[in-house]
């Protein structure tokens, strides 16, 4: 058997409406993980106290 390191091919970023997945670098054991980035889809509005009747 050859002693060469196994490598995974580079995968392009996966893009959805509010989600992006990116391939991470391989660790010392050769495990390649994926990073998940969520974009916020809620809008924050400054709170205003209601008018008194």
GIDA-V108463 format. One line per field, one symbol per residue. phi: phi as a letter, one per 30 degrees, with the letter a starting at -180 (. if undefined). burial: + if it has 16 or more other C-alpha atoms within 10 Angstrom, else -. A space follows every 50 residues. Layout:
phi: ???
burial: ???
This chain:
phi: .dcdddbcddcddcbbdbbbcbdcdddddjdccbccbccdcccccddbdd ddd
burial: --------------------+++--------------------------- ---
